[in-house]
Amino acid sequence: MKLSITIQKVVLFFIVASVLSSCKKDAKTNWDTELLVPIATTNLTLRNLVKDTSILKTNPDNSMKLVYNSQLYNFNLAEQIVNIPDTSIGQKFNLTDLRLPNQYVDFKASLGMIAQNALLTPSTQGLGQFLITFNGSSLPIPPVSGLSMPPFHYAAPDLFDSAYLSSGEVEIVAENHLPIPISTARISLFNTGDHSLVGTYDCPPIAANSLIVFSIPIAGSRITNQLDFVIDNLSSPGSNGASVLIDTSNYIELKATVRTLKATEAWAKFPAQNVVDLTEDLEQVIGDRKFTYVDARSGFLHIFITSSVQQKLYLDYTLVGAFDSHGVPLNEYTVVPPAPVGGTITIDTMINIAGFAINLSGKDGSKFNAYTQRIVAHIDSDGLIHHITTADSIIMRYEITQVAPNYIKGYAGRDTITGKDSADFAFLDIFKSGSIGLEDVKMTFTVDNGIGVDGQVRINGLTAMSQNNGSRTLSGSIVGQPFVISRATDFPLTPAHSEFLINSTNSNIKDLLGILPNKLKYDVEVRTNVNGNNGQYRDFAYLESGLKIGLNAEVPLSIIANHLVLVDTFDFNIAGTNTNINGITDGVLNLITENIYPIDADITILLYDENWQVVDTLASNAHIAGGVPDANCKVQAPTKSKVPLYVSEERMTKVKLARHAVATADFNSTSSQLCNGLPTKIYSTYTLGITFTARFNYKVNAKF
């Protein structure tokens, strides 16, 4: 800081010089003039020297302390616990359920038709003639066997050409409207074209005027659109000697339904149907993490569909249990064009799942990391004959990519996270060099756990590094000791705060900070869910939540100084005092100090020009005494010192160029300055004042 000579003093100086010069003519005289007004002044206080005043605090008794708060490590959950890797899953769906339409057939065989058919076979001609001759009469009917009925032809050319069946049956309702029971009959189904057998069945007895229901299985058969129903090997015990009315209009009726037809291959007009309809769970492996729910901030479901089906498909995909904020399910409807003959067609669909909350517990709620999907592939009836086989397929491959959750729930697994790095620790940089002995230090590691998991934290290593004093490593019981950290609570998210004290009892922290470190190198380890799934799948994490490890330090300024250096910069400009510096030849600059600090100091003053180039070392290790503590170990008044600094004419030329000065105070505690042998407290009232006054010699020309 700079203080200029007053205008009045300058005017008085020149009046006196003018009067004296009139007493002698044509003579050169050297005058010795004392400049009482300070040329420059500064105050070295800790508060002036601290760049960040927030780290310097004043206690209620005005003693001072340095405080430090910094975040060492921020464990971002999006990068580890909440990380969901990209997953690619492929599935092939064959058309295993190709259904053909049900067909209904109803035909009757009258007693007259049976008689006419009997006439065609020698062994049954007599029966045939008997029935025709005595039509309308009441007579006993004798036992008969080996009868057959005329074939019944069925055609369905508009429905299909042919099919190979994986399942199917012909359900028959047989009604006997004859006056005699039927004891045996064989019903056979043939393809008309090549008379290949589709299925056959020996039906059970049918009483007179009654009915039975039975089915003919036809799975594994080839079936065409031209079919023949044949009934033969028909036998009856007759009327057992009783007279019955012979009426050739009486009949046997068969009501047949060809149903539940599923084909492995068919040339048919397929009815509208779902050729794929399934709901299944697809589980994703995420280490030992078992999630039940995820709220996706971003992500995509990328679906690739390859179809060899030669008919238009309507694909309906649903991610079951996935809903957006409005309750709308995640559903994608895609039309897949018919595949070319002998080829395939591919559809590429991207579904944005951002904003969807997804249930990951599976369709029955018992699984983890399980996406539940429902896939329905539908074909419409277009009235055309298509060739489709179960070898035809729909291949679906989908990728779940770029998923970043807002929130995730379940079991987060066990993790060991190690943070190894260094952090600036410059809150002691008011001391430019040297070292200090500290009376006390309080340091705390803080952990703010924003994750819904339990854990432990360990300080595996802490090394202080100083540019001037080397390095020193933390030792003591604090090193390697596991500290339990609690889990955060939810709704609303409230991080769990934990603090772990490092002091002189459990460590060498005073020695660590005594070297005035400017960096701290740390090795911190965090373990989550050390005891496993204690949360019973109630672990949770938000994308924004994290696990933050901080370091707080509180250093009372109660010290023993060992070459502890403070540096201050101030203005220094002789011309600024309104002095006629051109007449100055040499002189003495007085370094006047007022030191309240109870520590001796050696002062060095360097002068700089306006370009901050050194022009002179004004003082080098000028010793000044420290303040004298009272009985309460507190300095009440400063100790004053005056150090005269002679400046020759040659050096004065350089001093005249000075515009700035840098004062370096090298403090060293003496045994007499300790407080009962303990480090000395520094109070907010302590200062080191530096003032420069001058006594210049002038060369003056006077005329009488």
Secondary structure per residue as TSV (DSSP state, phi and psi in degrees):
chain	resnum	aa	ss	phi	psi
A	1	M	-	360.0	147.5
A	2	K	-	-118.9	139.9
A	3	L	-	-129.4	120.4
A	4	S	-	-89.7	151.6
A	5	I	-	-65.8	145.6
A	6	T	-	-73.7	154.7
A	7	I	H	-60.5	-38.1
A	8	Q	H	-62.2	-42.1
A	9	K	H	-64.3	-39.3
A	10	V	H	-63.7	-46.6
A	11	V	H	-60.1	-44.6
A	12	L	H	-60.9	-40.0
A	13	F	H	-61.1	-45.3
A	14	F	H	-72.7	-31.0
A	15	I	H	-64.2	-47.5
A	16	V	H	-62.0	-42.2
A	17	A	H	-64.2	-37.0
A	18	S	H	-68.2	-42.5
A	19	V	H	-63.0	-46.6
A	20	L	H	-64.8	-33.8
A	21	S	H	-70.7	-20.1
A	22	S	T	-77.3	-10.2
A	23	C	T	-84.1	-8.3
A	24	K	S	-143.2	133.6
A	25	K	S	-107.8	135.0
A	26	D	S	55.4	45.7
A	27	A	E	-135.8	148.6
A	28	K	E	-104.0	129.2
A	29	T	E	-129.9	137.7
A	30	N	E	-91.9	129.4
A	31	W	E	-115.8	139.5
A	32	D	E	-103.0	115.2
A	33	T	E	-122.8	129.2
A	34	E	E	-90.8	121.8
A	35	L	E	-96.0	103.9
A	36	L	E	-80.1	-24.6
A	37	V	E	-76.3	136.3
A	38	P	E	-60.0	138.4
A	39	I	E	-78.7	-41.4
A	40	A	E	-152.1	154.2
A	41	T	E	-152.8	150.2
A	42	T	E	-153.9	162.1
A	43	N	E	-127.1	121.7
A	44	L	E	-90.6	103.8
A	45	T	-	-122.9	151.2
A	46	L	H	-61.5	-36.4
A	47	R	H	-68.4	-32.3
A	48	N	H	-70.9	-28.6
A	49	L	H	-89.9	-14.3
A	50	V	-	-84.3	126.5
A	51	K	S	-70.1	-45.3
A	52	D	S	-104.8	98.1
A	53	T	G	-67.2	-12.9
A	54	S	G	-69.9	-18.0
A	55	I	G	-85.7	-10.6
A	56	L	E	-105.5	117.2
A	57	K	E	-118.1	152.0
A	58	T	E	-110.5	126.4
A	59	N	-	-76.5	165.6
A	60	P	T	-55.8	-29.4
A	61	D	T	-89.0	12.1
A	62	N	S	73.3	0.5
A	63	S	B	-71.4	160.3
A	64	M	E	-117.3	156.7
A	65	K	E	-146.3	154.4
A	66	L	E	-103.1	136.3
A	67	V	E	-122.8	149.5
A	68	Y	E	-140.1	130.0
A	69	N	E	-135.0	123.9
A	70	S	E	-151.1	148.5
A	71	Q	E	-92.2	119.1
A	72	L	E	-81.9	-42.3
A	73	Y	E	-149.2	136.5
A	74	N	E	-124.9	108.5
A	75	F	E	-85.4	104.8
A	76	N	E	-84.0	120.0
A	77	L	G	-68.1	-29.8
A	78	A	G	-61.4	-21.6
A	79	E	G	-92.6	-9.9
A	80	Q	T	-141.1	-79.3
A	81	I	T	-61.7	-41.7
A	82	V	T	-90.6	4.7
A	83	N	-	-72.4	123.0
A	84	I	-	-110.8	113.3
A	85	P	-	-68.2	155.2
A	86	D	-	-63.7	142.7
A	87	T	E	-132.7	135.1
A	88	S	E	-119.3	124.1
A	89	I	E	-129.6	132.7
A	90	G	E	-120.5	141.9
A	91	Q	E	-140.9	148.4
A	92	K	E	-119.8	126.2
A	93	F	E	-113.8	114.4
A	94	N	E	-86.3	156.5
A	95	L	-	-84.3	77.7
A	96	T	T	-81.6	-9.3
A	97	D	T	-124.5	50.8
A	98	L	E	-74.7	111.5
A	99	R	E	-98.5	135.5
A	100	L	-	-98.6	154.9
A	101	P	-	-68.5	147.6
A	102	N	-	-68.0	146.3
A	103	Q	E	-123.1	141.0
A	104	Y	E	-117.9	129.4
A	105	V	E	-128.0	133.8
A	106	D	E	-135.4	118.8
A	107	F	E	-141.7	155.3
A	108	K	E	-124.6	145.3
A	109	A	E	-123.9	110.4
A	110	S	E	-78.1	165.8
A	111	L	H	-65.1	-31.9
A	112	G	H	-66.0	-41.5
A	113	M	H	-63.2	-38.7
A	114	I	H	-64.8	-39.2
A	115	A	H	-66.1	-44.1
A	116	Q	H	-62.8	-38.7
A	117	N	H	-69.7	-30.0
A	118	A	H	-69.0	-31.4
A	119	L	T	-63.1	-20.1
A	120	L	T	-80.3	-12.0
A	121	T	S	-118.5	126.4
A	122	P	G	-54.6	-37.7
A	123	S	G	-71.6	-16.8
A	124	T	G	-119.6	9.0
A	125	Q	H	-62.4	-40.1
A	126	G	H	-59.6	-42.9
A	127	L	H	-64.5	-42.1
A	128	G	H	-62.0	-43.5
A	129	Q	H	-66.3	-36.1
A	130	F	H	-62.7	-45.3
A	131	L	H	-68.7	-37.9
A	132	I	H	-71.2	-41.2
A	133	T	H	-66.2	-41.9
A	134	F	T	-102.8	23.8
A	135	N	T	-57.9	126.0
A	136	G	T	93.9	-4.3
A	137	S	-	-99.8	157.8
A	138	S	E	-105.1	110.1
A	139	L	E	-144.0	158.1
A	140	P	E	-68.5	138.8
A	141	I	-	-100.5	125.2
A	142	P	-	-73.0	164.4
A	143	P	-	-61.0	147.3
A	144	V	E	-135.5	155.4
A	145	S	E	-155.0	160.5
A	146	G	E	74.2	15.2
A	147	L	E	-75.3	155.3
A	148	S	-	-137.4	157.9
A	149	M	-	-108.0	153.0
A	150	P	-	-62.8	141.4
A	151	P	-	-59.4	148.3
A	152	F	E	-112.5	124.2
A	153	H	E	-96.7	137.8
A	154	Y	E	-129.3	136.1
A	155	A	E	-132.7	137.4
A	156	A	-	-139.8	58.4
A	157	P	T	-66.9	-20.3
A	158	D	T	-82.8	-5.3
A	159	L	T	-105.6	-42.7
A	160	F	E	-162.6	165.7
A	161	D	E	-92.5	-59.3
A	162	S	E	-161.0	164.1
A	163	A	E	-156.9	147.3
A	164	Y	E	-101.2	121.9
A	165	L	E	-93.6	135.0
A	166	S	E	-94.7	-21.5
A	167	S	E	-156.6	163.7
A	168	G	E	151.2	161.3
A	169	E	E	-158.2	159.9
A	170	V	E	-112.7	110.7
A	171	E	E	-89.1	126.8
A	172	I	E	-122.4	130.9
A	173	V	E	-104.8	109.7
A	174	A	E	-101.0	122.0
A	175	E	E	-115.6	124.0
A	176	N	E	-100.3	106.2
A	177	H	-	-103.8	22.9
A	178	L	S	-91.2	159.0
A	179	P	S	-80.0	-0.1
A	180	I	S	-125.5	151.1
A	181	P	-	-74.5	160.7
A	182	I	B	-110.1	123.4
A	183	S	-	-91.6	-37.7
A	184	T	E	-141.7	153.3
A	185	A	E	-165.8	143.4
A	186	R	E	-115.5	129.2
A	187	I	E	-111.9	127.3
A	188	S	E	-126.9	148.0
A	189	L	E	-121.8	123.6
A	190	F	E	-123.5	147.3
A	191	N	E	-73.8	129.6
A	192	T	T	-63.8	-42.6
A	193	G	T	-60.3	-53.3
A	194	D	T	-111.9	7.9
A	195	H	-	54.0	29.9
A	196	S	-	-76.5	141.9
A	197	L	E	-74.7	129.5
A	198	V	E	-95.0	-42.5
A	199	G	E	-173.6	156.2
A	200	T	E	-143.3	157.3
A	201	Y	E	-157.6	133.6
A	202	D	E	-93.8	110.2
A	203	C	E	-80.5	153.3
A	204	P	-	-75.1	170.9
A	205	P	-	-59.4	148.4
A	206	I	B	-127.4	118.9
A	207	A	-	-68.0	160.7
A	208	A	T	-61.9	139.3
A	209	N	T	54.2	44.9
A	210	S	E	-144.4	178.9
A	211	L	E	-140.7	159.9
A	212	I	E	-136.7	160.1
A	213	V	E	-125.1	133.9
A	214	F	E	-153.3	169.1
A	215	S	E	-127.8	145.0
A	216	I	E	-107.9	113.5
A	217	P	E	-72.4	136.6
A	218	I	-	-128.7	15.1
A	219	A	T	-61.4	142.5
A	220	G	T	85.7	-1.5
A	221	S	-	-97.6	161.6
A	222	R	E	-98.7	134.0
A	223	I	E	-127.8	139.1
A	224	T	E	-111.7	-178.7
A	225	N	S	-88.5	4.4
A	226	Q	E	-122.3	114.7
A	227	L	E	-126.7	148.1
A	228	D	E	-120.9	127.1
A	229	F	E	-96.6	124.6
A	230	V	E	-122.6	129.0
A	231	I	E	-115.6	119.3
A	232	D	E	-140.0	-174.9
A	233	N	E	53.4	38.5
A	234	L	E	-85.9	131.6
A	235	S	E	-136.9	157.6
A	236	S	E	-152.4	145.9
A	237	P	-	-75.4	1.1
A	238	G	T	75.1	-155.7
A	239	S	T	-96.5	10.3
A	240	N	T	55.5	41.4
A	241	G	T	83.3	-8.9
A	242	A	-	-84.5	144.1
A	243	S	E	-77.4	132.3
A	244	V	E	-133.3	156.0
A	245	L	E	-73.8	123.8
A	246	I	-	-91.9	110.9
A	247	D	-	-127.7	109.3
A	248	T	T	-68.7	-5.9
A	249	S	T	-86.5	-12.3
A	250	N	-	-61.9	155.1
A	251	Y	E	-149.5	164.8
A	252	I	E	-110.4	130.0
A	253	E	E	-117.4	134.2
A	254	L	E	-116.9	121.0
A	255	K	E	-107.4	107.0
A	256	A	E	-111.5	134.0
A	257	T	E	-119.4	115.8
A	258	V	E	-85.3	112.3
A	259	R	E	-140.7	173.9
A	260	T	E	48.5	43.4
A	261	L	E	-83.3	120.9
A	262	K	E	-124.5	133.3
A	263	A	E	-113.2	143.0
A	264	T	E	-83.2	-23.7
A	265	E	E	-158.2	137.0
A	266	A	E	-153.9	148.1
A	267	W	E	-112.2	96.8
A	268	A	E	-152.3	164.1
A	269	K	-	-91.2	95.6
A	270	F	-	-73.9	138.2
A	271	P	-	-72.8	161.4
A	272	A	S	-57.6	129.6
A	273	Q	E	-164.1	161.7
A	274	N	E	-89.9	113.7
A	275	V	E	-85.9	-19.6
A	276	V	E	-135.2	128.7
A	277	D	E	-151.6	97.6
A	278	L	E	-146.4	152.6
A	279	T	E	-124.9	124.5
A	280	E	E	-147.3	160.9
A	281	D	E	-99.8	137.8
A	282	L	E	-121.7	111.7
A	283	E	E	-93.1	139.7
A	284	Q	-	-108.7	136.4
A	285	V	-	-91.0	120.2
A	286	I	-	-127.5	62.2
A	287	G	T	62.1	-136.3
A	288	D	T	-96.9	11.9
A	289	R	-	-76.8	140.4
A	290	K	E	-132.1	95.7
A	291	F	E	-96.5	145.2
A	292	T	E	-112.6	-11.7
A	293	Y	E	-159.9	140.7
A	294	V	E	-142.1	137.5
A	295	D	E	-109.9	109.0
A	296	A	E	-84.2	122.5
A	297	R	E	-78.3	-37.2
A	298	S	E	-150.4	164.4
A	299	G	E	147.1	163.6
A	300	F	E	-137.7	146.8
A	301	L	E	-111.7	109.3
A	302	H	E	-102.4	116.6
A	303	I	E	-112.8	129.4
A	304	F	E	-113.5	126.4
A	305	I	E	-119.2	124.3
A	306	T	E	-120.6	122.7
A	307	S	E	-123.9	138.9
A	308	S	-	-109.1	10.1
A	309	V	-	-78.2	126.6
A	310	Q	S	-86.4	40.0
A	311	Q	S	-150.1	148.2
A	312	K	-	-61.4	132.2
A	313	L	E	-111.6	144.1
A	314	Y	E	-115.5	110.3
A	315	L	E	-102.9	122.9
A	316	D	E	-115.3	112.0
A	317	Y	E	-110.9	130.5
A	318	T	E	-129.5	128.1
A	319	L	E	-88.1	100.6
A	320	V	E	-65.5	136.2
A	321	G	E	80.6	12.9
A	322	A	E	-110.6	121.4
A	323	F	E	-136.2	145.0
A	324	D	-	-84.1	-174.5
A	325	S	T	-66.9	-15.2
A	326	H	T	-99.7	7.0
A	327	G	S	81.4	11.8
A	328	V	-	-83.0	127.7
A	329	P	E	-71.5	159.7
A	330	L	E	-86.6	107.4
A	331	N	E	-138.6	138.5
A	332	E	E	-131.2	125.3
A	333	Y	E	-111.3	123.1
A	334	T	E	-130.5	135.6
A	335	V	E	-98.5	123.5
A	336	V	E	-106.5	116.5
A	337	P	-	-63.6	161.8
A	338	P	-	-61.2	143.1
A	339	A	-	-78.2	149.1
A	340	P	-	-68.2	158.1
A	341	V	T	-59.3	125.8
A	342	G	T	74.2	6.3
A	343	G	-	-129.7	-167.8
A	344	T	-	-134.5	166.5
A	345	I	E	-132.8	143.2
A	346	T	E	-122.8	137.8
A	347	I	E	-119.2	135.0
A	348	D	E	-115.1	116.4
A	349	T	E	-126.9	132.9
A	350	M	E	-112.5	124.4
A	351	I	E	-112.7	123.1
A	352	N	E	-82.6	119.2
A	353	I	-	-102.7	11.2
A	354	A	T	-60.8	135.0
A	355	G	T	86.6	1.9
A	356	F	-	-98.2	135.0
A	357	A	E	-92.9	128.4
A	358	I	E	-123.7	127.0
A	359	N	E	-77.7	126.3
A	360	L	-	-110.7	18.3
A	361	S	B	-97.3	9.0
A	362	G	-	81.4	171.8
A	363	K	T	-69.6	-23.7
A	364	D	T	-105.7	5.6
A	365	G	S	76.3	13.3
A	366	S	-	-112.1	3.6
A	367	K	-	-112.3	178.7
A	368	F	S	-136.1	150.5
A	369	N	S	53.5	31.5
A	370	A	E	-111.4	116.1
A	371	Y	E	-85.8	128.0
A	372	T	E	-100.9	124.0
A	373	Q	E	-121.6	145.7
A	374	R	E	-119.4	125.3
A	375	I	E	-120.3	122.9
A	376	V	E	-123.2	119.1
A	377	A	E	-109.4	121.5
A	378	H	E	-120.4	141.4
A	379	I	E	-119.6	143.1
A	380	D	-	-96.6	157.8
A	381	S	-	-84.6	115.4
A	382	D	-	-104.8	5.0
A	383	G	S	78.3	8.5
A	384	L	S	-112.3	153.2
A	385	I	-	-78.9	127.5
A	386	H	E	-125.2	147.6
A	387	H	E	-100.0	113.3
A	388	I	E	-132.5	139.9
A	389	T	E	-128.7	164.4
A	390	T	T	-72.4	-11.7
A	391	A	T	-73.7	-23.9
A	392	D	-	-61.1	146.2
A	393	S	E	-146.9	161.7
A	394	I	E	-118.5	117.0
A	395	I	E	-101.4	121.5
A	396	M	E	-115.1	125.3
A	397	R	E	-124.4	128.2
A	398	Y	E	-134.4	148.9
A	399	E	E	-118.9	131.8
A	400	I	E	-100.8	111.0
A	401	T	E	-128.9	154.9
A	402	Q	E	54.5	36.0
A	403	V	E	-80.3	118.6
A	404	A	E	-120.6	111.2
A	405	P	E	-80.3	142.7
A	406	N	E	-71.3	-35.2
A	407	Y	E	-156.1	144.2
A	408	I	E	-144.8	146.8
A	409	K	E	-138.8	150.0
A	410	G	E	143.4	-136.9
A	411	Y	E	-112.5	117.6
A	412	A	-	-80.9	-2.2
A	413	G	-	78.6	-178.6
A	414	R	-	-104.4	135.3
A	415	D	E	-135.8	147.6
A	416	T	E	-121.3	114.8
A	417	I	E	-113.8	125.2
A	418	T	E	-112.0	126.3
A	419	G	E	-107.1	110.3
A	420	K	E	-121.2	115.6
A	421	D	E	-167.8	-172.7
A	422	S	E	-129.8	154.3
A	423	A	E	-133.6	145.4
A	424	D	E	-62.0	139.9
A	425	F	-	-137.7	58.2
A	426	A	G	-94.6	15.5
A	427	F	G	-73.3	-8.1
A	428	L	G	-99.5	13.1
A	429	D	T	-77.2	1.9
A	430	I	T	-66.8	-23.4
A	431	F	S	-95.3	111.9
A	432	K	-	-74.1	-27.7
A	433	S	S	-163.6	-175.9
A	434	G	-	86.9	-166.5
A	435	S	E	-146.5	166.9
A	436	I	E	-136.0	148.9
A	437	G	E	-99.4	124.2
A	438	L	E	-102.6	143.0
A	439	E	S	-76.2	-37.2
A	440	D	-	-157.4	151.4
A	441	V	-	-142.1	137.6
A	442	K	E	-124.3	120.1
A	443	M	E	-129.4	140.0
A	444	T	E	-131.7	137.0
A	445	F	E	-89.6	132.1
A	446	T	E	-115.1	143.4
A	447	V	E	-128.0	120.6
A	448	D	E	-109.7	105.3
A	449	N	E	-95.6	106.7
A	450	G	-	-95.3	12.9
A	451	I	S	-105.7	146.5
A	452	G	S	-84.7	53.2
A	453	V	S	-137.1	151.9
A	454	D	-	-80.6	164.4
A	455	G	E	-170.0	-177.5
A	456	Q	E	-136.5	151.6
A	457	V	E	-129.5	141.2
A	458	R	E	-129.9	140.6
A	459	I	E	-95.3	100.3
A	460	N	E	-81.3	-22.7
A	461	G	E	-170.2	144.6
A	462	L	E	-148.5	119.8
A	463	T	E	-124.3	127.1
A	464	A	E	-90.2	136.6
A	465	M	E	-125.7	127.7
A	466	S	E	-120.7	139.2
A	467	Q	T	-65.0	-28.9
A	468	N	T	-106.3	-23.9
A	469	N	T	-120.4	17.9
A	470	G	E	76.8	-142.1
A	471	S	E	-136.2	160.4
A	472	R	E	-148.4	136.9
A	473	T	E	-105.6	140.1
A	474	L	-	-65.6	135.5
A	475	S	-	-136.3	166.3
A	476	G	S	122.9	179.8
A	477	S	T	-67.9	-18.2
A	478	I	T	-67.2	-27.5
A	479	V	T	-74.7	127.1
A	480	G	T	79.2	-0.9
A	481	Q	-	-80.6	129.0
A	482	P	-	-78.8	132.3
A	483	F	E	-115.0	131.6
A	484	V	E	-77.9	133.5
A	485	I	E	-117.7	137.1
A	486	S	-	-83.2	163.6
A	487	R	-	-84.8	154.2
A	488	A	-	-70.2	159.7
A	489	T	B	-108.5	160.4
A	490	D	T	-117.8	160.8
A	491	F	T	56.6	69.4
A	492	P	T	-87.4	165.7
A	493	L	T	-63.5	122.1
A	494	T	B	-130.2	107.7
A	495	P	-	-62.6	148.2
A	496	A	E	-90.3	127.3
A	497	H	E	-103.2	131.1
A	498	S	E	-132.8	146.2
A	499	E	E	-130.4	141.4
A	500	F	E	-129.8	118.7
A	501	L	E	-83.2	133.6
A	502	I	E	-116.3	117.6
A	503	N	-	-140.4	-172.5
A	504	S	T	-72.0	-12.2
A	505	T	T	-78.0	-40.1
A	506	N	T	-107.4	7.0
A	507	S	S	-163.3	178.6
A	508	N	-	-102.6	38.9
A	509	I	H	-61.3	-31.8
A	510	K	H	-64.8	-42.7
A	511	D	H	-66.4	-33.8
A	512	L	H	-62.3	-46.0
A	513	L	H	-83.8	-14.4
A	514	G	H	-66.3	-19.4
A	515	I	T	-85.5	5.9
A	516	L	-	56.0	62.3
A	517	P	-	-70.4	150.2
A	518	N	S	-110.6	-6.9
A	519	K	E	-142.8	151.2
A	520	L	E	-122.2	126.2
A	521	K	E	-100.7	125.4
A	522	Y	E	-125.9	154.4
A	523	D	E	-135.6	101.7
A	524	V	E	-117.4	136.1
A	525	E	E	-121.3	133.1
A	526	V	E	-121.0	131.7
A	527	R	E	-119.9	133.2
A	528	T	E	-108.0	148.0
A	529	N	-	47.5	53.0
A	530	V	T	-58.1	-36.6
A	531	N	T	-96.7	19.4
A	532	G	S	84.2	-150.3
A	533	N	S	-83.4	59.2
A	534	N	T	-66.0	-26.5
A	535	G	T	-79.0	-3.0
A	536	Q	S	50.1	53.3
A	537	Y	S	64.3	27.9
A	538	R	-	-108.4	10.2
A	539	D	E	-61.1	148.8
A	540	F	E	-149.8	162.7
A	541	A	E	-159.1	139.9
A	542	Y	E	-99.7	156.8
A	543	L	S	-62.0	-36.7
A	544	E	S	-79.0	-20.3
A	545	S	-	-74.1	152.0
A	546	G	E	-153.4	-178.7
A	547	L	E	-119.4	110.0
A	548	K	E	-107.1	128.5
A	549	I	E	-110.8	122.6
A	550	G	E	-118.7	164.9
A	551	L	E	-129.9	124.3
A	552	N	E	-120.3	137.7
A	553	A	E	-133.3	144.7
A	554	E	E	-134.3	114.1
A	555	V	E	-116.4	102.4
A	556	P	E	-63.3	133.6
A	557	L	S	-81.1	71.2
A	558	S	E	-123.3	100.7
A	559	I	E	-133.2	160.1
A	560	I	E	-115.1	117.3
A	561	A	E	-88.5	135.8
A	562	N	E	-130.8	95.8
A	563	H	E	52.8	47.6
A	564	L	E	-84.0	120.2
A	565	V	E	-108.2	128.7
A	566	L	E	-114.2	143.2
A	567	V	E	-129.1	136.5
A	568	D	E	-137.8	150.2
A	569	T	E	-117.1	137.0
A	570	F	E	-148.5	168.1
A	571	D	E	-78.6	143.4
A	572	F	-	-145.3	109.3
A	573	N	-	-151.2	105.6
A	574	I	G	-62.5	-38.9
A	575	A	G	-62.0	-24.7
A	576	G	G	-70.3	-9.3
A	577	T	G	-89.2	5.8
A	578	N	T	63.2	25.5
A	579	T	-	-87.8	143.9
A	580	N	-	-74.8	86.7
A	581	I	G	-72.1	-15.9
A	582	N	G	-65.8	-27.5
A	583	G	G	-86.5	-6.8
A	584	I	E	-76.3	131.0
A	585	T	E	-102.8	-56.9
A	586	D	E	-150.8	-170.0
A	587	G	E	160.3	-170.0
A	588	V	E	-124.1	127.9
A	589	L	E	-100.0	127.0
A	590	N	E	-96.0	119.7
A	591	L	E	-88.9	110.1
A	592	I	E	-111.3	124.0
A	593	T	E	-122.2	148.5
A	594	E	E	-128.5	103.4
A	595	N	E	-107.5	112.6
A	596	I	-	-91.2	-22.9
A	597	Y	S	-58.2	131.6
A	598	P	S	-79.6	42.1
A	599	I	S	-139.3	131.4
A	600	D	E	-66.2	155.5
A	601	A	E	-143.7	151.6
A	602	D	E	-111.4	124.6
A	603	I	E	-103.9	134.2
A	604	T	E	-124.3	131.1
A	605	I	E	-119.3	121.9
A	606	L	E	-110.2	136.6
A	607	L	E	-103.1	142.7
A	608	Y	E	-129.5	146.8
A	609	D	-	-82.0	-172.2
A	610	E	T	-66.7	-18.7
A	611	N	T	-98.0	14.9
A	612	W	S	59.4	38.6
A	613	Q	-	-101.1	135.5
A	614	V	E	-65.8	130.1
A	615	V	E	-111.1	-25.3
A	616	D	E	-167.8	150.6
A	617	T	E	-98.3	103.7
A	618	L	E	-74.5	-38.8
A	619	A	E	-142.0	145.8
A	620	S	E	-135.1	112.8
A	621	N	E	53.5	44.4
A	622	A	E	-72.9	120.7
A	623	H	E	-82.7	133.8
A	624	I	E	-130.2	147.0
A	625	A	-	-84.9	151.3
A	626	G	-	-84.3	168.8
A	627	G	-	-68.1	158.0
A	628	V	-	-102.5	116.1
A	629	P	B	-68.6	150.6
A	630	D	-	-88.4	-167.6
A	631	A	T	-63.9	-22.2
A	632	N	T	-94.7	15.3
A	633	C	S	63.3	31.5
A	634	K	-	-129.0	136.8
A	635	V	B	-85.1	127.3
A	636	Q	-	-99.8	-28.8
A	637	A	S	-137.9	147.6
A	638	P	-	-74.5	156.4
A	639	T	E	-95.9	123.7
A	640	K	E	-94.5	142.0
A	641	S	E	-137.9	146.0
A	642	K	E	-129.4	122.5
A	643	V	E	-120.2	108.7
A	644	P	E	-75.2	134.9
A	645	L	E	-122.2	106.6
A	646	Y	E	-75.1	134.3
A	647	V	E	-120.9	114.9
A	648	S	-	-71.4	170.5
A	649	E	H	-62.1	-37.3
A	650	E	H	-65.9	-44.5
A	651	R	H	-70.2	-31.6
A	652	M	H	-61.1	-32.3
A	653	T	H	-59.6	-39.1
A	654	K	H	-73.9	-40.6
A	655	V	H	-61.6	-35.3
A	656	K	T	-62.8	-23.1
A	657	L	T	-83.0	-10.7
A	658	A	-	-68.6	139.5
A	659	R	-	-126.7	-19.3
A	660	H	E	-137.6	157.5
A	661	A	E	-139.1	146.1
A	662	V	E	-121.1	121.3
A	663	A	E	-101.7	127.5
A	664	T	E	-114.9	120.6
A	665	A	E	-110.3	118.6
A	666	D	E	-102.3	104.6
A	667	F	E	-92.1	139.5
A	668	N	E	-141.3	122.6
A	669	S	-	-75.3	139.7
A	670	T	-	-103.7	160.9
A	671	S	G	-61.7	-30.4
A	672	S	G	-74.9	-15.2
A	673	Q	G	-96.7	0.8
A	674	L	S	-78.4	160.6
A	675	C	B	-100.4	98.1
A	676	N	T	54.6	37.8
A	677	G	T	82.0	-1.7
A	678	L	B	-102.6	163.2
A	679	P	-	-55.9	153.8
A	680	T	E	-92.0	133.5
A	681	K	E	-76.1	144.1
A	682	I	-	-106.3	127.8
A	683	Y	B	-106.4	158.7
A	684	S	T	-64.9	-19.1
A	685	T	T	-84.8	-6.5
A	686	Y	-	-77.1	135.1
A	687	T	-	-144.4	161.7
A	688	L	E	-122.8	103.0
A	689	G	E	-87.8	136.1
A	690	I	E	-125.5	125.6
A	691	T	E	-133.1	142.6
A	692	F	E	-116.2	125.5
A	693	T	E	-117.4	171.3
A	694	A	E	-141.5	152.1
A	695	R	E	-127.2	104.5
A	696	F	E	-100.0	149.2
A	697	N	E	-100.2	128.9
A	698	Y	E	-112.5	148.8
A	699	K	E	-107.7	115.6
A	700	V	E	-121.9	135.7
A	701	N	E	-94.7	125.5
A	702	A	E	-125.9	141.3
A	703	K	-	-120.4	135.6
A	704	F	-	-100.5	360.0
